[in-house]
Amino acid sequence: MPTNRRVTDEGEQPARVTHTDLESAILRDSPSLSGAELARTAEISTEQAKRLWRALGFPEHADDVVAYLPSDARAISTLLGVMAQGVLDDDMAVNMTRALGQTMARLAEWEVTALVQRVEQLHEDGAADEAGGVPGSRVGSALQLVEDLSEPFEELLIYAWRRHLAAAAARIEALAADDEDLHTVELTVGFADIVGFTALSNTLTEERIGDLVELFEMRCADVVAAQRGRVIKSIGDSVLFVNDDPLRAYDTAEGIINVIGRDPRMPDVRVGLASGSVVLRLGDVFGPPVNMAARLTNVARRNRIITDEATSRLLPADQFETRRMAARPVRGFGIVEPVAVRRH
């Protein structure tokens, strides 16, 4: 790993890297533009520049504060070029920028959190070798990791994006072939959550809570993918997923219970399923089935699957046993009769 060097009375010595070095290594540049200069370079107003910067998820700075990179201006110019061609209008550009910013922010946090253990290991190894001239700081270890992983991870990022883009385009094409609204589709929505997570988290260390949530999300994602569904979002102790096949959605729910609730090392889970028309927008889903699936988890018993009536009717009668539960008020839906479902 290349290091800065400083000259002392004892001769040239390796200098410890700083957080600024780490930031520069990741960004491959250093701030040199103020907000006003960024706007002039990108040939837009300062208010437009601030709007796009906020959409990416970053706090804006005063116009005279040097906080932006030349690459920031190039990125904005690229986006403006696409808008000039008529591919995107202003609002759509901001919405896509916001979606990109939120996605990349979560990915970055996830990546850094996952790599912390490796950074600690490299730091310990570096500290052990410090007498030989290797700086033993955590920042130095993180810098080494960035240098080792940047290029291959960027290639993987583009590859994964293209694969998911192709899959999303195929779903849209299927809707168009059926002359359906490209933003509205019939889906089964599933909501799985950990039972008593708040009370449980009060008894665990922060590290153990993090490990539990990570394992929960990972196992749920594996089950959803195996059943050709999609995870829409994870919210710590819960996962929202969708599937265009209600039978596969049930298999997903059953699979989540098997890999989480039936594992004695993991907490119990509850899963709610609801079917109907949902709106697809910016990677998220909206509509009554989404809300219903979430509400049903409050009704479900531990390690059980509860559905709405629409989902129960879509499941093959010769494979499933259904039992109507007592009618009860469900927030936003009035009086509802949930349906307990299980295979024969």
C-alpha positions, 0 to 999 in steps of 0.5 A: 500500500503506498503511504505518504512519507515525512522527513525527520531527524531520523531520516525519511519515515512513513507518515500515517494516512488521514481521513482526507487521504482515504476520502481522496483515494475513494473519490480519486480527487479533492474538493476544488469548487465552490457551489457557485463555481460548480453551477457555472462549470455545469452551466446551470443555476445554483438553485438547480445544482442544489436541487440535484445535490439534495436529491443525491442525499447530500447536504448543501453548502454555502455558495462560497464554500469549496466542497465540490469536485470537478467530477461532481460538475461532470456528473451534473453535466452528463445528466443535463445532457440526457435532459437536453435530448428529451429523454428525461424532464426536470422532475423525472431527472430529480426523481431518478437522481433521488432513487440513485442517491438512496440506493447508493447510500444504502449500498455504501453503508452496507459495504462499509459495515460488512468490511469493518471486520476486515479493516480491523484484521488488516489494522491488527496485522499492520500494527503488528508490523509497525516496527517494520514501517507499516502504518498501523492505523485503521484509516491506513488499513481502510485505504489499503482495502479501498485500493484492493477492492475499488476496481473489481467492485465497480465492475461487479456493480455495473454488471449487477445493475445491467442484469437487474435492468434487463430483468426489470425491462422483461417485466415491463415488456410482459405487462405491455404484451398484456396491454396493461398499465405499465405502472400497475400490476396484480401481485401478491405482497408479503410482509415478514417481521421478527416477533418482539424485536424491540424487547429482544433488542433490549437484551442484546449487545449492539453487535449481536443486534447487527448480526441478527438483522443481517442474518435475517435479511440475508436468509429472507433475500435468499428465499425470495430469490429462489422463488423468483420474487423480489425484495422491495425493501428491508426495514431492520426487523421486517422484509417486504417482498412481492411475487406475481405468482401467489403460490410462489409467494406462499412458498416464500413465506413458508421458506422464511418461516423454515429458515428463521422461525424454525431455527432455534438460534433465531427469533420467531417470525410472522408473515402476512400475504395480500394480493391485488393491484399495486402501483410500481414506482421508483423501485417501490410498490404502493397500494392496499395489498402492501398495507394489508400484508403489513397489518396482517402480521399483527394478527398472525401467530408466531411462525404462521402465515396469514392471508387476506381473502383474495390470496386465499382464493388464488391458492389451489384448493386441492393443496391448501386448507384455509380457515377464516379467523374471527373478524377484527378491526384492521387499521385503514380497512375496517372490519376484516376476516383474515384467513389462516392458510396451510398446506394439506 
